[in-house]
């Protein structure tokens, strides 16, 4: 993990994402980028200095944002990190993913409003869009205080499709943090079976990771995956929920269309999504 992007609008949960981004950058010795996308009434880049004066409120807001970005830069540099900050003006066309693709970030950490009325717009880019379309792992920080280094990570899958590449990302973080991985399979109404049968796909999957030792296997029979995750969390501690998105068929396709976004929306814990 060489380059972490933290989009922020300086809200409470984005502040927590900023802190998590700094801690992860320290753990991986990564460069960290803070990014703010500011909506403007006109195409600000094309304005000359005289025309900028026609928009005193926008000029004032730009000054505030630049000051906040400077503070984040100082905080990161105080921790010994290489840091860059970006203020991008948006007249309706730009978004976070375009910026991330240009700078080849390999991880995104961002905040969301959590359970209060759904995932909100974040600097012109919807968090759901980032979860759905980002080519790199995304951690969305929610209402719960973030516990880092993570000690308990829940990895959710049906384990019938090959999610090895995504799981390697989870293992990387778990090993860095010394975390326990809870592998969770949720049998829904369409595939209820015995717990033993439910464990078979997990056992087969783990044959690809013979050196993994700090883990547990869990199978829940529930009406839907989100209920299964929530019921699991009633009895087990977790600092991070990890799951795959963007499969074209079956379970992962269902995740990409609803479940991952639903969990990202409703869970108060940080959620990491990994594109397949």
Secondary structure as UniProt FT lines:
FT   STRAND          3..7
FT   HELIX           12..28
FT   STRAND          31..39
FT   HELIX           44..46
FT   HELIX           49..52
FT   TURN            53..54
FT   HELIX           56..78
FT   TURN            79..80
FT   STRAND          83..90
FT   HELIX           96..103
FT   STRAND          107..111
FT   TURN            114..115
FT   STRAND          121..122
FT   TURN            123..124
FT   STRAND          125..126
FT   HELIX           127..133
FT   STRAND          138..141
FT   STRAND          152..156
FT   HELIX           164..177
FT   STRAND          180..187
FT   TURN            189..190
FT   HELIX           195..206
FT   TURN            207..208
FT   TURN            210..211
FT   STRAND          215..221
FT   HELIX           225..235
FT   STRAND          240..245
FT   HELIX           250..254
FT   HELIX           255..259
FT   HELIX           260..266
FT   STRAND          270..275
//
